[in-house]
Amino acid sequence: MNLYPFKFYPILKERLWGGSKLGSVLGKDLNSDLVGESWEISGVAGDVSIVANGVLKGNTLIDLIDKFPEEILGESVLERFGKEFPVLIKFIDAHKDLSVQLHPNDELARKRHNSFGKTEMWYVMDADKDAQLIVGFKEGISKETYIESLKNDSLLEKLNYENVREGDAFFISAGTIHAIGAGVLIAEIQQTSDLTYRVYDYNRKDAEGNFRELHSELSIDAINYERQEDFRINYGKEPNVSNEMVNCPYFKTSILSLDKSLEFDVRHRDSFTIYMCLEGDASIKNDYGNINIKKGETVLVPAVTTTILLDTEGAKLLEITI
């Protein structure tokens, strides 16, 4: 089978804090003004992506991996993760503040939930004036002080706030307390996991009038209480080259700002390649076919690929591999 570059139907998620920027900025076909997430490539049970192009249109991501495991994933990825697709790719629109939350690491997630943990990164695509993110604590605190802050409703005073604008990027390791603030639109790359410990939600109620569940007890042993200063990603911005942003055990992400076409020899990569389009448009071609990509779209290039051609007159792309 000739495994060409794949697009998938976006899986749109209504959220209490969602808005309309996934439509107005990224061109998604929304049927609500409360859409918070577009899951672009997902192997999460119950939310598995479906191919939207070519002769394999209608197959799920899991179908592809079952039929062509090494060809889709790469031999080393298959050995490490089996047939579970190891990353979850999203666009997120926070019209209102997201809950303050964190994710357990692999060890704790496996022990408690038989799941991967969740380390993730954010790239800010759009931000309203004075928009902020929460990442970590202002100062390192003790477990006891954290527990007390939950009891007396003073947690927000102890958190670290970061003003953001388009182009900012953040690495959120498992255990880091965090929240996306109102007015921020991001591209998110994360481990395949839908595991979140919510610890503060501004006393909001859902559509049925219920407070959303908090995971205060579960969070206590999962949090990194130390002050962190390495979460903001400083990355190169040289045009027409691949500028590395993150290289962690779970994914490698680079950014490409292109004003001309580029060709890559990827025969030694031994991993699939994902492109998320941040600006402009391009044609992505491998050995077996090509697909056009524009702002707000995502493409998966199978690992069996030997050469990738990015044909463009102007595009900004995130490139994700394992």
ABEGO torsion letter per residue (X at the ends): XBBBBBBBBBBBBBBAABBAAAAAAAGBBBABAABABBBABBABBGBBBBBABEAABGBBAAAAAAABAAAAAEAAAAAAAEABBABBBBBBBBABBBBBBBBBBAAAAAAAAGBBBBBBBBBBABBBBGBBBBBEBABBBBAAAAAAAAAAGAAAAABBBBBBBBGBBBBBBBGBBBBBBBGBBBBBBBBBBABBBBABAGGBBBAAGBBBBBAAAAAAAABBABBBAAABBBBBABBGBBBBABBBAABBBBBBBBABBBBBBAAAAGBBBBBBBABEBBBBBBAAEBBBBBBGBBBBBBAABABBBBBBAEBBBBBBBX
